[in-house]
Structures are given as C-alpha cells and as structure tokens.
Amino acid sequence: MKFLTLQSLVQCLPAWGERPAVGVRQSFGLRWWSYRRLHAAAFAVALTLRERDIQRGEYLVLWAANTPEWVSFLFGAALRGIVVVPIDEGASCDFVERIVEKVAPVLVVHGHTQDVRGLGVPTLSLYASHHEPSRSDQASLVVPVAPDDAALILFTSGTVSVPKGVILTHRNLVAQIEAFRQWRWLVRLLPARLLVIAPLSHSQGLVLGVCVPLSIGLSVIYTHSIDPAHLIRTIRQNRITLLSTVPRVLQLLGKTLRHAPYGQSGMTLEEKLETVRRYGWFLRRHILFNETHAILGYTFWVLLVGGALLPRAEEQFWFDAGYILVQGYGLTETAAIVSVNSPFSGRLGSIGRPLADQTVQLAADGEILVRGANLTPGYFQDGSDDASVVTFADGYWHTGDLARRDARNRLYFLGRKKDLIVTGEGFNVYPQEVEAVVQQCAAVRDVAVIGLERDGHEDVHAVLLLDADADAAQIVQQANTRLEAFQRIQSWTIWRGEDFPRTNLLKVKRTALAAQLRPADAATQLEAGPLAPTLEAIRSAADRRQRLELIARYVAETSATPPSREPTQLVQDLGLSSLDVVELLTLIERKAQVTLDQAAVGQDATLADLSELIQSANHAHPPRPLPVRQPAWSANRFGDALRSLCQPLVIGSWTMLSARTVACGLEHLAVLRQPFIIAGAPHKHWLDAFAIYAALPRGLRGRTMLVTNRDFGEYFAPSPADDFGTRLQIGLTYYVGLPSLFRFAILSPFGVMREGFWEICRMIDEGWSPVMFPKGLLFWEEDAQRHDPGLALIAIQTGLPIVPAWLAGNDGLKFGLKRPRDRVVVRFGEPIAVSPAMMPADVVSIVEDRFKLLAACQHHESPF
C-alpha cells in the first residue's frame, strides 16, 4: 500500500494489532497505547472535531507535552483535513498568544500544565474523554484531502515579534515515510522500541517520533526528562533498542558513562581507558563495549542523531562502544531529513548521503541546496502561502548551511552560513571545527564559538561553560596548539550560568550569546549564577515545589565543602512526605550530576545526610542497600517454573485444609487485559496474598506479582543485634520462602522507595500485574484513613486500571488442618480508570470510596 496522505498512515495502524505503539515514560512508570487503541482514539478525536463543527482547512493549535494523546489529536485532525499547529509544551504564554493572533485557530488543545486563560479561543483538554465511533461510522468521519494540502504549520521559537511558520503538506511527510518503509519487514520480525527525546512540535520529533516509526511498526516511547540518570534507567528498564536524540543529550549521556566507576579499583571508566590506551584499540573497544552495555542493557544498539553536528570525539566514543550510530541532516523546511549517514556505507564525521527522492547540490560557496517532494511549499504569512521559499528557477531551496562533499557523495557539515567567521586576514573559520577541538579539553562542559567584531574585523571568540575551578586560559592555550593559525581563539568569555540559552532541540542560541558580550571586557562574567539557597529561604518557601528545588540546590552546593552536621530533618523539620523525598532525590541527581540509585534515606534523615550521599555517590564500594526486588536466582525462567509447581501446591493445600475461598465480582476481571493493579484491603497478615491468588481466575494467576511495603518492620534487613535464629528465619523467608511462591517487589515508606517504584514499574512493563495493599498492614480499624499514595502514583504513571478487592473472613492466621474450613470472601469491585491528568490524592480518594462501598456490600452479603 502506497501512502498518499497521513490518512493512509492512520488507516494502516490496525494491521499491527496489540503491539505497543506509543508510550510516555515518566519518573517511574511507562504508559502504553497499542496500535489498535491509537487507531480507535484517532477516530474518537475525529468525531469530537466533527461535533465541534471544525471544517477542513481550519487551524487547530496543539500545545502540550509528548504523549499518546498528542498523537491521537494529530491523526484525528488529519482524518478531518484540519491543519495542526503544534507548539512546544514549555512555550511562553506571550509566544502562544502571538501564534494564536497570527493563525486565528478555531480550537486550542492543551495539556494540564499549560495556562490557556486569556487566549480568546475555544480550548479543549488533551485528556478530555471522547466517544468512540462504531466501525461503520468511521468511514463517514474521513474527509478527502489532497497530497498538497497543508497538514501542519511548524513555527519557529524565539524572541522575534512575528514567528515564522513553515507549512508542511501531506506530500512532504509521506515523502519521508516512503524513504524508510522498506524496514517494516525487519521490524515485523524483530519488534523494537524507539526512545524519542525531541518535542513533537519540532520537525525532527514529528517525523522520527511519529510518522516514520509508526509506519513501520516500531514502538515509540517519549520521556519527560533529558537527565542522564533518568535516560539510563529508561533505556535499561524499558528495554530500548533505538534512541533518537540530539548531540547535546548524547554528549551528556556519554559524559555520565565515562564518569561511571569501573570495577572495584575506584577508577572511572574514562581513567581506566587511559591506562589501557597503549595496549591498542581492540582492548579499549572491548572494555567500552562491556561496560556501556552492562549499564544501558544489551537490547540497546542504535543511536539516531540529528538537529546539530555531533563532535567527532563523541562520535568516536559511541563507535568504539559498539553502537550503530546514524547521523542525519535536515531542516524544518525539508520535513526534517535531507541526508542520512548509513551505518553500512557511512563514515565518521559525515552527515551521510541525500535520500533517494531528493536532489542536493552545493553552491560555489558550499551552501547546501535541496530539491525534492519533502520541500515545503512556503511559509505561512497572513493566511496565504508564500512561495518565495523556492529561490531558484529550477526549484532549489537555499538552506543557509555549509558543507563539503567527498568522492562517494557523502556530505560533511561545516556550519551555518550566517555563523561563518571571516578573520581580518580573510580566512573563513567554521565555528563547529573550533568547538570540536575545545570540547576535547578536560573540564569543558560546552563551548560556543562566535565572531566578535573588533576594529572592523572579526575575532574568533569562545564562550566557555566550564567545571568549577577550571583554568580557562590553560584550556584556550591547549586548544590553540591543536588548531590552525587562522582558527586560533583570540578571546574568550566564561559563562557563569548553569547552561547556555538553547532552543527546544538544545542548540545554542548564538545570537543571544553575542548580544550579551561586552567587547571591552571579554573575560567578564556574562550571567551571575543563582543565589546560594539558605536554610531560612528553605523554611520560608510556601510553595512545595520551590522548597524541593531550594533543598536540592542547598545539598548539591554544600556537598562540595567539608561536611557539617546540619541537623535539620527532612520530615520533622521541613515537612516532607515520603513522595516528596522521592522527588527530592531526583532533583538532587539533576543538580549535582550524580546517580543516587542506591541511596537509602530514612525518615529521620537530615540535610547533612543528603550532602554525604552526594559525596559517596561514586564511591567504589557503596554501602549495601536494602533490597527492593526478589533474589536474582528466582527472577528468571527457573524461578517461574518453580513457582508454577509451588503455588498450586502450597496455596491449594491452604484452601483445601484451612480456608474455603469464595470469589465475587469476577465479571469485572473478565473485561480486563493484563497488566492491571489489584488493591487489596483490609490487610491483616501474609495469608491475604494467598486469598487473592486463590480467588483469581486461573488464567490471571501466572502473571501476578506481590508488592510488600514492609509495614511489619525491617523484615528483610535484620539488625545485627538479632539472634541467629531470627536472622536465619528472615533469610530463609526472603531467599527461599517468598520467592518460591510469588514474584515480588518491596516498597518501603522511605529508604529505597524510588528503587521500589522503578522495580514495580519495570515488572509492569514486562506484563506483571501487581497486588498491593495500600491501606497497609493492621490498619483496618486503628486508622481507617491511612492510605499509601504509592499505588496512586504507579497507576497514574502507567495508566493501569485499579481493581479494588475487599477481603472478609480472613481475620486470623489459618494454616493447618481445620474442619469445617473458614469461609474467606474476596470481593472484586469495578475497575477504576485513572487519567494522567489526575493527582495522587484524587486517586486515593476514589479507591477509599470504593473500599467503603465494597465493605458495605460485604456487610449486607449482596453481590457487587
């Protein structure tokens, strides 16, 4: 089937069935939509747009984060012939107002963090519910569109008063899809997951995050953060195969890997590689391959890089580590892709050969000229198409980028034409070439090279983003020894902010840098860093989020100084909850550029304890953490086989000898597909898990896991003061007893709570349904309002329904021969659908109300 418009892509989605199509990974959980669900959601959106009487050719602004719902609105609009105007989720209200004024849309679709008040246009939440049309009604929802009809308008971001909008037609997008559709046979045989970093409001994110991957059957994951620690966890835990990213993110990821500890020597991976350099490239590549794949997982193999030029040293690092690196070049006006560096015929440093359906020429000065079906018809201007985008009579588009070409038609990017520096001697200096040399110097986080006008000519000026205590003069001197004479840096500036100003693809805004330079004092500080947070500021912060940000900055800064025993406690003095501590650790990782995966934070932890955690984060021998998962021997097929024998034997014996289990409400489970979450209450002892397991239909038991929250004390971490018998009993329970009966994870109220969340959500992604007891152990009477919000957080971030289960008749431990057997009733309630726009407190309230309803039904012995 040959695609003609985006409607063709929507129509082919059901062919991939229940394969995961698009998902969003948040701090812990991954929320999936299948291809079949995405197809149904697109038609449901089309029905909503028709009910709102939005006509073909009218404009719809889509202002939200990357989510499955975002894709459904794009496809739903395509079915109705409506032009989508996507805007980055972090865009300012002023920028959005200018877009709305220019485009005059009939509807603004927004996420739950966007402020749409005052736009003067009808609005609709991205998460609003839609009626799904019947299969017979779907055909009537499709409005015929032509390949040359506009599908999207992508506006440039920035500070210009009138943003420039690039029109992309259905033909433009389909041209990119057809260039890669030959890969669909391989993806059908070998399902793969693609992690996308770029926002869908940008052409790179749109084409590589929606159009191309969904046309060949890839499973696409969007993520809310570019923090390296978060990306590493996502790649490893969610079994990512391909990563589509920009050079800046790949540089941060590579730096994190190089600074990771190597073995038990106390060295980092980078230091280890220096010690083996003299032994040759084979040993170096062997170490890089083993270490990076051990961290990122052995399913991760391919890197797709675009948006800017990847430094040569960074490219060499990933190549030596054994990854397939595909680097491409394109612009918004060319629907994202012009050339691709194929891993089979590419070369390091190249941006590849032009795609088959495009013609690329180089002008006399090296400017890239493009012609093809992917080329935009023009810019959006006053409601009309401006064809002046095509500047040659033969239809070539002047990109403004410079490149050279080798004998095999491979392109090598030299930089933007407007960024070219012409020295007083008449030499042309390409900033990217100078930056590539400076970036190889130690202590350089990033660099931007610009032309600084002095005495009628341009000097090569470097703006340096450095580590603390770095010597800028020494770095410039070191770089100049490796540069040609005409390329050498004449002056430099140290940037004092946390990062350069960047676009939504993390490119440096060179114009903004140049505007802030003061030629009279090139070594001056451009931007003052944030004021150091104080304890007074932390205590006086009324906003919860602001308080967490201040604490994270405080401990990140104090960790660099000799530790002081600051006694302020997180919980008692600062009023943080267990979930606040989870969020705080994530913020600290981002601020301090460390990984705290094994951090254990107790309920009485102080600010000084957090500072010490940062100092010891990269220690070669970190303290042994409390367990959050089952023993390694049982988390495999052998363990599953053992449980398939032990579960029916042990739990079946209990139901035959001690308790007669009665299940009510099984009709609520019949409509569900695994995984889902089972929330049980009241929780009185460990045999409650036996009761729920015995009540489940046989087909659901095999993929059920148990979540224990250790309300009964440090059960899995005995005190050294405990006698040998107690320690032996605990050890046998953890290493033999429980793993022989259940897959399980441990969710502690404090301690390693984050690790518990990650483990639970990892198992959910593998298809396991967790059984949780959110009201805790022994709290069915003493504190009826107690409710662990961890259940709600997991449900919101994974999108799984919650099935409440009320237990009655299981008041005491009944294990052994008992006649007559006690009657234990497990009553399953109607599944609770959870929206990603909900807050944990909302979910907790709904679950609590459902528990009360089930308890009342149980009291009256009426079916539910």
N, C-alpha and C positions, 0 to 999 in steps of 0.2 A: 504494500500500500504506500503510495507516494503522498507525502504531506503537501498540502497546498496552503493551509492556514493553521493557526493554533487550534481551531476546532478539530482538525484531524488528530492532533495530539490528545485532546480530551477524549475523543471517541475511541482511541486505541487503549486507554487505561485499563478497562476491564479484562483485557487479554492477560494481564499479569496477576489477576485474581487477588488472593490474600497476601501476596508478597508485600512487605513493608515498603511504602512509597516515600513519605516524608515524615520526619520527626523532629522534635526540638529537645535538645539536651540542656537542662538547667543545672543547678549546683549539684544535684544528686540523681534525679530521675530522667528517663528518656520517654517521651510521649510520642507514640507512633500512630500514623494513619496508613491503612493499607491502600493499594491501588484501587480496589473496588470502593472503599469508603471515600477516597478522594474524588472518584468519578461521581458518586452519588451526591457528595457535598457540592461539587461544581454545579450540578443541575439544580440543587436546592437553592444555591445563591442566584442562579439564573431566574428561578421562579420568583424569588424575593425582588429582584430588579424589575421583572415584568410587572409585579404587583405595584411597585412604586412608579410605574409608567415612565421608566427611563428608556429613551429611544436610542436606536442605532446611531453611532457617530457622536453621541454626547459624552461628556467627560466625567470620570469618577476618580477622585483623589484617594489614594490608599496610603495611609500614614500609620505605620505600625512596624513592630519587630518581625523578624523572620519566624514564621510559624506555619503549620499546615493550613490554618485558616486563611493566611495571606495567599497561599497558592490557590485555594478554592475560590477566592474572590477574583483572582486573575483569570482563572479558567471560566468562572461563571460569567464574567464580563465579556470574555472572548466569544462565548456562545451567543451572547446577545448583541455582538458588534459594538460594544461600548469601549471607549478608549480609556485606558487606565493611566493615571499619573501617579507613579509611586514616589513617596518621599521618605527619606531616611528617618528612622524612629527617633533619633536624637536631634532632629532639626528644630531650630528655634521657632517660637510662635510667629515672630516677625517674618521669618523666611516663608513659613507656610501661608501667612496672610498675603504675601506678595504673589505666591503661586496661585492662590485662590482668586485674587483680583485679576491676574493675567488670563487664567484659563476659564474662569466662570463655570466651575463644575456644578453638576446637579446634586452631588452627594459626596460627603467626606466620610470614608470608613476609617476608623481609628482603633488603636489598642487601648488598654486600660491605664496606661501611663501618659497618654497624650491629652493635653488640655485643648479642647476644641471650642471652648466658650469664646464667643465674640467673632467667630468666622463668618457669621451671617449666611450660612449654607446648611441645609439639612444634613444631619450626621447619623451614623449608624455604627454601633459597636462591632468590632471584628468578631466578637464571641457571641453575638446575638443568635438565638435559635432560629432555624429555618425549617419550613415544611418540605419534606422530600416528595417530589412528584412521582407519580406512578410511571412505570416503564412506558406505557402507552402515551403518556403526556410529554415525555422527554423530547420527542421529535418536534412538537409544536413550540418548544422553547428556543430552538436553534434558529437564529436569524441569519440568512445568507450574507456572507461577506466575501469581498474580492481580495486576492493576494496583495494588491497595492493599497488596500485600506489601512489606515493607521491602527495599530494595536496598542502602542504605548507612547508616552512622551516622557523622556528622562531629562530632568532639569539638573543643571549644574548647581553645586552648592557654593557657598562663599559669601562674600560681603558686598557683592555688586548689587546695585539697587534693582536692576531688572535681570533676574536669572535667565540663562539661555536654555531653551528646551529643544532636545533632539527628538525628532519624530522617527519611530521605528515601526515599519509596516509588518504585516504578517509575512510577506515575502522575505524581508530581512531576517526574521527569526527562523523561518523554515529553512533558509539557506544554510544557517549554522547547524540546524538539526540534521539535515541531509548529509552534511560533511562527516558526521560521526555515526550514522545509523548502521554502518556495516559491523559495528562492535556488538550489536544486540544479540547475535548468536552466541558469542562468548559469555556475555552476562547471563544469558538464559541457562547456560551450562554451569557457570561458576558465579552464583549470586555474590554481589559485593556491596560494601557500604562506603558512601562518599560523605566526608565531613566538609561542610562549606562554611567559610569564615566571612566572605564578603556579604554586605547587605543586599537583599533582593531589589532594592531601589536603585542599584547600580547595574550597569550592563554586564559586568563580569559575574556578579551574583545571580542575575536573572538568567543568563544563558547557561552558565556552568552549574547553577544551583537549582534550576527548574527545567528549562527547555531540553537541553541535551541529555541529562541523566534520566529524566522520566521517559524520554522517547526510546531509550534502550534498556529500561528495566532496572536501573540502579536504585538502591535505597539511599535516600539523601537525609542527612542529619544536619540541622542548624544548631548553633550553640550561642549562648548569651554572653560569653566571655572569651577574650583572647589571652587571658592569663596563662602562661606556660604550664603551670602546675595543673590547672583545670584541663588544658588541652591534652596533656599527657594522660591524665586519668580517663578522659573521654575516649581517646584513641585506644587505650588498653582495655578498659572495662566494657566498651561498646563494640569492640572488635572491628575497628575501622580498617578499611582496605586502602582507600584513597583520601588524600587531603587536598582540597582546593583552597589556596591561600594567597597572600601577598608576601613579597620579600621581607617586609618588616616583621611579620609574625614568625616567619621561618627563621629569621635571624635570632629572635628571642628564644625560640624553641631550641635551636642549635646551641645557643649560649648556655641554656639551662642543662642540656645534656652534657656539655663539656665540663661543667662545674659539678656534675654529679660525682659522688665518691666511687672510687674504683677498688673493689675487693676490700680487704681488711688492712691495707697498707696506710690508709689515711690520706692518700693522694687523690686528686680529682682525675677524671678521665683525661682531661687535657694535659695534666702533668705526666700521666702515665704514657701518653702518646709521644711526648717529648723524649722520654727515656728510651723508647724503642725505635726512635726515628732512624738511628744508624743501622738498624737491622733490616731496613728495606720496607717497601710499600706493602709486601704481602702480609707481614706480621701486623703492620699498622691497620690494614683493612680488616684483618681477622678480628682484632680487638674491637675496632669500631663496630663491625657487624654484630658481634656477640653482645656487646654492652648496650647499644642503642635498641636492638630488637628485644633484649631482655626487659628494657624499660617500657618500650612502646608496644610490645606484643609482636608475635610472629605472623599475624594476619595483615600487618601494615607494610605496604610495599611501594606505593606510588605517591608522588608529590606533583601536584599541578600548580604552577606558579605563574602569576600574571599581575598586571597593574603597574609594575615598575621593574627595573633591572635588578636581578639578584646578584650580589657581589660574587666575584669569581672564587674567593676563598670559601664562602659559604656553599657555593655550588660544589666545590671540590670535596668539602666535608661530607655532604649527603651522598655524593657519588661513591666516596671511599667506604661509606657505611653500608653500601649495597642496595640503596634505594633507586627506583626508577624515577628520574627527575624529568618532568616535561615542562619546559618553559615556553610561554607564548607571548604574543604581542597583539595588541588591538586597541581600539578606541570606542567610545560610545557611538560615534558616527558610523562605525563599521560593525555595529552589533557585537562588539566585544572581541572578536577573533579575526586576525588577519593572517598570522603565521603561527606555526607550532613546531617546536623542536622535538621531533620524533625520537623516542629512546632507541630506535633501531637504526636511524641514519643521522642522528644529531651529533653535535659536538659541543663541548663545554664552552660557555660564553656566548653561544648563539641563541637567537630567538626563533630559529627554525626557518622552514620554507613556507611560502604562501600556500593557503589551502587551494584545492584543485579548482574551485569555481571562482577564483579571484585572480586578477592581474595586478602585479605590483611592479612599479618602476622606481628608479632612483633618479632624482633630478641632478643637474650638474653640481649642485652644492651638497648632494647627499640626502636631500629631503625625500621621505617615503611618499609615493603617490599610489593611490589604491583605486581600483575599479572592480565592481562585481555586484552580484544580486544582494549582497549584505549591506550595501552602501545606502545610508539614509537619503530620503528624497529631499530633505531640507530641515530647517529649524522652524519651530512654532513661533509665529510672530503675528500678533493681533488677529488670531483666529484663522490665519492663512498659512500656506506652505511657502517658505522662502527657498526657491530653487538655487539661490546663489551659493549654496553649499558646494555645488559642482562648478569648479573654477576653470576647467579645461574644456575646450570644444569636444574633445574625444572622451569626456566623462570621467577624468581622473580627479580624485579628491586629494588636496594638499593637506597632509596630516600635521605638518609642523614639527615632525620628528626626524632625526637624522640617523642614518645607518650606512654601513658598508656591506658589500656582498662578496662572497668568495666564489671560487670556480664552480662549486656544486650548488649554487643558487641559495645558500644559507645566508641569512641576514644577521648582522651584528649591530646591536643598538648602541648609538653614540650619545644620545641625549635629545632634549628639546631644543629646537632651533632658537627659541627665544632665550634659552638659558646659556647658549654658547657665549664663551668669554673671549673677546678679541683683545689681546695684550697690546701694549704700546709698540712692541716690535712687529705687530701684525700677525702673530701666531694665533691659531684657533685652539682654545683649550676646552675640552669637554668635561664638565664637572664630574660626571659619573666615573671617568677614568681616575681622577684625583681622589675622589671619595673611596674608590675601591682600595687604593693604597693606604689611606689613612685608617680605614676600618680594620686593617690587619694589625695595627699597633695595639699593644696592651692598654687596658684602662679606657679605651674609646667605646662608649656606648653607641654613639652615632655621630655623623658629621654631615653637614650640608655645605657645599662649595658654591659660592656665588661670585659674580663680578662686582667689585666695589670701585666706583668711579673716583679717580684721583688725578688731578692735573690734566684732564682731558683724555685720559685713557683708563682702562680697567685693570685693576689688580686682582690676582687670584686670592680670594679671601675665604677662610674656613671658619664656619661656626661649629664649635665643638661641644658635644654633650659627653661629659667625662664622668668617670667614677670619682668618689671622694678622694682628695689628696693627690690627684693625678697632676703631673707636671706638663702643662700644655706646651711650653717651649721645647721641652725634650721630645714630645710627641711630634711636633711640627718638624723639628730637625731630623728626626728619624725618618719621617715620611719623605722629606725633601731629598734625602740621599738616594731614594729609590725612584724619584720622578725625573723626567727630563728637565733640562734647564728652564725651558719656557713654561713648564707646568708647575713649577715650584710655588709654594704658598708664600705670599709676601706679608700677609697679616692674618690675624685670627681673632676670634671672639669666643669667650666661654659662656655658654648658655646656662643660666642658673635655674631655669625651670625644671620640672620633673621630666618634660619631654618637649620636643618641637611641636609647633602647631601643625596639625595634619588634616588631610582630607578624610572622607569616610573610608577610603581604601588605604589609609595610613601613609600616603605620600606626604613628604614635607612640603609645606606651603612656603616656597622660596620667596615669593613676593612679600609675605608677611614678615619673614626674617629680614629681608633687605630694608623694609620700611622702618624697622626698629634699630638699625645700625646707626651709630654716631661716628662718622669718619674721624673726628678729632681725637677720639679715644677708642681705638679698636679693641683694646683689651678690657674694656669696661664690662660690667655685668649688665646683661640685657634685661633680665627679668628676675626679680627677687623671688627666692623660694618662699613657700608658705611659712607663716609664723609658727614657731615651735608651740605645740599644744601644751597646756599646763593642767595640773590637777584641778585648779579652780575652774578652768574652761570646761573640763570634762564633767565635773559635778554640776555645773550650771547649765549644761546643754539640755534644753527642754525637749528637743526632737530626738527620738530614739536612734534614727539613722545617723544623725550628726554626732551623737555620743559615741557610737561604734567607730565612726571614722576618726574621731579625736583619739580614742583609745588605741586604735591601730597605729596611728602616726606616733603616738607617745612611746609605745613599746618598741616600735621599729627604730626610733631615734635613740632611745636610752640603751638599746641592746649593743650599740657601738661603744659605749662607755663602760668602765668597770661597774659591775652590778651593785646596786644599792638595794637594801631590803625595804622597798616601798610596801607598806603593809595594807594598802587599800585593796579590799577584796572585791572581786567582780560581781558576786551575787549579793552579799550582805550590804556592801557599801555603795555599789553603783547600780544595784537593782536589775542586773541582767538575768534573763531566764536561760534555760538550757539551750533553746533555739538561738537566742542572742549570742551565746558563746560559740555555737556552730558557725554563725555568720561572721563573728569577730575573727575566728581563726582564718577564714578565707580572706578577709580583708588584710590581715597581717601578712599572709603569704604574698599578696599583691604588693603591699607597701615595702616589705623587707626583702623581696625577691628570694624567698626561701620556700622550701617544701616542708610542711608540718604534718605529713600523712600519719606519722606515728606519735603525734603529740597526745598526751593524756592530761586533761585539765580537770581537776577536781572541783567540787562545789565550794571549797574554801580557797581556791587559787587566787593569788594576788597579781598586781601588775608586775611585780618583780619576777614572779614565776614565768610570766609570758616572755619577759626580756631574756631570761635564761633559756627558755625554749628556743628562741631565735639563735642564741649563741651556740647552742648544741645541735642545731638542725642538721648540719652537715658533718657531725661527728662520725668517725669511722665505726664506733661501737655504741649506737644509741641504746638507751635502756629498753629492755624487753617490754613491749606494750601489752596491755590487757587484750585478750582475744576478742574478735568480733565475728569470726567465722568458725565453721567446724574444722576439725583436724584435716590436714591435707590428704591423709590416706583414704578418707571417706568421701572426698569431694570429686569423685570420678565415677567411671562406669562400674568399677569393682564395688564401690560403696553403694551405688544404686542397685546393683544385683543383690548385695547382702540385705539391703532394706526390703527388697521385694520378697525376701523369704522371712525376715524377722517381723515386719509389720503385721502381716496376717496371722502369724503365729502368736505373737505376744498380745496384740490388741484384740485379735479374735478370741484368744483364751480369756481375756478380761471380760469381754461381752458374754461369753458362754458361761463363765463361772461366777461373776460378781455383779455385772450390771446389764440390764436389758435396755439397749439404746433405741429410742424412738425418734425418727426424723420427721419434722413437719415443715411445710413450705418448700419442698423440693422443686415445685414448679417454677420458683424464682431462679433456681440454678439452671434450669433446662434451657433458658433463653440466652445464657452467657457463654462466651468463649474464653478459655484461659489465655492469659492470666487475669485474675481479679483478686481483690483483697477481702479476706474474711475477718471481721471484727467480732471477737467473742467476749461475752460478759454474762454473769459475773465470773471472775477468775478466782478460784479458791484453792486450787492445788494443781500439781502437774498432770493429773489424770484428766483434766479438762481437754487437753490436746487429744487424748485417746477418744474422748466422747465425740469431738468434732470430726475426727478422722473416721470413726465408725459410722457417723451419720451421713457422710458424704457419699454420693453415688460412686460406684466402683471406678467409672471412667475418669473421675476427677482426683482420685486419691494419689495417683502416681506422680503428679506434678505439683504437690502441695508441700510447702516448707513451713517451718515453725520459727516464729520470732519471739525470743525471750528477752525481757527487759531487765532481768537481774534485780527485781524488786526485793528478792529474798536475800540480799546481801552480796558480798564479794564471793559468790559461789564458785566462780571459775578462776578466782585469784586468791587462794587461801593465804592467810597470814603465816609468816614463819613461826609464830608462836603456837600455831595449831599442832596438836599431837599427830603422830604418824598415821593413826587410824583415820582421822578426819581427812588428812591430805590424801591418803590412798583412796578413800571413798569419793572425794571430789575428783581426783584424777581419773578414776575408772568411769565416773559419770560423764565427764567431758570427752575423754578419749575413746571410750568403748560404748557405754550405755546409750546415751542420746544419739550419737551418730549412727548407731545400728538401727535406730527406729525412724529418725527424721533427718531430712536436710534442715539445717537451721542457721540462724544468724543471731547475734547478740546486740541489742540496742540499749545502751546504758543511758540513764538520765543525764550524766555528764561524762567525764572520762573520754572515751573514744567514740563519742556519739556520731561524729561525722563519718568515721570509718564504718560504723554500723549502718548508716544510711547508704553509703556507697555500696556496701556488700549486699544489702537487701535489694537495691535498685539494679545492681548487676545481675542478680539472680532472676529478678522480674524480667529483665531484657532477654534472659535465656528461656523464659516461658514458665517460671515457677510462680505459683500463687501463694502469697504469704498469709499465714494465720497469725493474727495479732490480738493482744488483749489490752486495748487502750486504757481501760479503767484501772489497770494494774492488779496486783495480787493482794487479796484480803481487803479490798476496799468496796465491797458490795453493800456494806452498811455504815461503816465508820465515816466514810467521806464519799458520798454518792456523787458529788460534783467533780471529783478528781478525774482527769481525762488527759492522757498523754497526747500532745499535739503532733507527735511524730507520724502517727497514722495519717492525719490530715495532710501534712507536708508531702508525704510519699504519694498519696492519692492525687494531689494537685499537680505534682511534677511528672507523674507517669500517666495521668489521665485514666487510671483504672477505676471501675466502679467498686463501691464498698458494699459487701453483703453482711448485714448485721446478723449475728447468731446469738440467741439467748438460751442459756443452759439452766435447767431446773432438775432437781433430784440428785445432783452430784455434790452434795454438801460435804461429805467426808471421804477420806481415802478408803476405797473399797478395792482391795486387791487380794484375792484368795477365794476359796470356796464359800459361797453364801447362797442359802436357799430360804425363801424364794429370792431371786435376784431383784435388786432395787431397780426401779424404773427411772432412767435418765432421759430427759426430753431435750432435744436440740431443735430449736425453732428458728428457721432461716426467714429473714424478712426480705422485703422487696429491695432490689439493688438500688444504691444511692449513686446517681450520676454526679460527677464532680466536674466543674468548669475550671479552666485555667485562670479565669478572672476572679475566682473565689479566694477568700482569705482563710488561713487555717482555722481561725475562730468560727467562721461560718460553717465549715465542715464539721467541726467538733459539736456545734450546737445541733446540727441536723442528726448526727449519729446519736447524740444523747437523747434527743426526742424519739428516735426510732427504737432505742433500747427501752425507753419507758412504755412505748406502745406495745412492744413485744412482751414486756413483763406483765402488762395489763391483760393481754391476750392469754398469756400463760395462766394467770390467776383465774380467769373465767373459763379456762380449758376450751377456748374457741379457736378454730383453725385460723391461721393468718396467711 
